[in-house]
Every structure is written in structure tokens, then in C-alpha cells.
């Protein structure tokens, strides 16, 4: 399996879990959880792909650190600015967003480890 297909399979699994989570939560927080899941996916998928593509290059550390700072800033802005401005509780939204980010970081790490482990050579 190629790097892209392995990463896409992991993303699909996390997205499916996110959809199941949104369907399982109470109706009154469903919108917040959906927002968190969608934001996590939209944010992490391209950042993870850029990090995976840069492994072994001179700019890997720059892309990895920049990606982590973007993730941290997004969670901070969502929790400290956006959630209070909308008048809602930040817990469900932030929990879903951080859960998706962590799950996709695990997919990214697993994908990188499998790609660069020399397995199958």
C-alpha cells in the first residue's frame, strides 16, 4: 500500500468515527460536535499530508513545527474567542476537535512509521 493510500485509509476511518460520534451525541450539542469534527478534519488532513511528504527532506522540522503551531493556534482561537463569542459551551466543540486532531496525528505517525520502516523490502 502506498503512503497516500495508507494515509487516506486512516483519514477515512477517523472521518467515519467522527460521523458516528456526531450521530451519537445529544441533539442539543450535535452542532458543536459537528463543527469540532469538521474543523479538525479540514485542519489536520493537509497539515498531516505536508508533514508526511516532507519526511527525509531539509524542511521537515520547519513544516512539522509550523503545523503544530497552526493546530495549537486554531484550538486556542476556537476555545478563547469563537466559542464565547457564539455564546455556547466550548467543551463539546473543543473535545471533538482535539479528539480528531489527536486521532489524525496518530494516523500520521503510523503512516510515517510504516512507510519508513523498511518493511516489505
Secondary structure by P-SEA (a helix, b strand, c coil): ccaaaaaaaaaaaaaaaaaaaaaaccccaaaaaaaaaaaaaaccaaaaaaaaaaccccaaaaaaaaaaaaaaaaaaaaaccccccccccaaaaaaaaaaaaaaaaaaaaaaaaaacccccc
